[in-house]
Amino acid sequence: MAQDQDGHRQQDSHVMQAVSLNDMECDHLAALATRQVKIKRDPVYGFGFIAGGEKPVIVRAVSPGGPSEGRLIPGDQILAINDEGVSSVPRERVIDLVR
């Protein structure tokens, strides 16, 4: 595997940049990386992602070939669904909004 300038290992197939919430102010991170995506439910795949956690809800996996592929990335935080903020709502409310 290749190494970056700090000697950390990198995979040859892609470059990834990650920021820990502990390393930055939360509002600075949100302004840096926030994006809006529109996902249409597929009859086979549903929305094509698995989310977990609570406050915030995090994308855990994206189904290959599903409607979220290329739009969501594992590790993404879901901030809003249909213009309703979900950063601090219970997990059950997020599930209701997705249904």
C-alpha positions in Angstrom: 0.0 0.0 0.0 1.1 3.6 -0.7 1.8 6.0 2.2 0.9 9.6 2.5 3.3 12.3 3.5 2.7 11.5 7.2 3.5 7.9 6.7 -0.1 6.7 7.0 -1.2 3.8 4.7 -3.5 4.6 1.8 -5.4 2.3 -0.5 -4.3 2.7 -4.1 -7.9 2.6 -5.5 -9.3 5.8 -3.9 -8.5 8.8 -1.8 -10.6 9.6 1.2 -10.6 12.6 3.5 -12.3 12.2 6.9 -12.8 14.8 9.7 -13.5 13.7 13.3 -16.2 15.7 15.1 -13.7 16.0 18.0 -11.3 17.8 15.6 -13.6 20.6 14.6 -16.5 22.7 15.7 -19.7 21.0 14.6 -21.2 24.0 12.8 -17.9 24.4 10.9 -18.0 20.7 9.8 -21.6 21.0 8.7 -20.9 24.1 6.6 -17.9 22.3 5.1 -19.6 19.1 4.0 -23.4 19.5 3.9 -25.1 18.4 0.7 -28.7 17.8 -0.3 -29.7 14.6 -2.0 -33.0 13.4 -3.4 -33.6 9.6 -3.3 -36.6 7.9 -4.8 -37.7 4.6 -3.2 -37.0 1.6 -5.3 -39.5 -1.3 -5.2 -36.7 -3.8 -4.7 -34.0 -1.9 -2.7 -36.2 0.5 -0.8 -34.0 3.6 -0.3 -30.9 1.5 -0.6 -29.2 2.4 2.7 -28.9 1.2 6.3 -28.8 3.8 9.0 -27.9 3.4 12.6 -27.3 5.4 15.8 -29.4 8.1 17.3 -28.7 11.8 17.6 -27.1 11.9 15.0 -28.4 9.1 12.7 -25.5 7.9 10.6 -25.5 6.0 7.2 -23.9 2.6 8.0 -24.1 1.0 4.5 -25.3 1.7 1.0 -26.7 -1.1 -1.2 -24.7 -1.5 -4.5 -27.1 -0.8 -7.3 -29.6 0.9 -5.0 -31.0 4.4 -5.3 -28.6 5.8 -2.7 -25.5 4.5 -4.4 -23.4 7.5 -5.5 -25.5 9.8 -3.3 -24.9 8.7 0.2 -21.6 7.4 1.7 -21.2 5.2 4.8 -20.5 7.6 7.6 -22.8 10.4 6.3 -24.9 12.0 9.0 -28.6 12.5 8.1 -29.4 16.1 9.0 -32.9 16.5 7.5 -35.6 14.5 5.8 -38.1 16.4 3.6 -37.0 19.7 5.1 -37.5 18.4 8.7 -34.3 18.6 10.8 -33.5 15.3 12.4 -30.1 15.9 14.0 -31.6 15.8 17.5 -34.8 13.8 17.2 -35.3 10.2 18.4 -34.5 7.4 16.0 -38.1 6.4 15.8 -39.0 9.8 14.3 -36.4 9.3 11.6 -37.8 5.9 10.8 -41.3 7.4 10.6 -40.1 10.1 8.2 -38.4 7.5 5.9 -41.4 5.3 5.7 
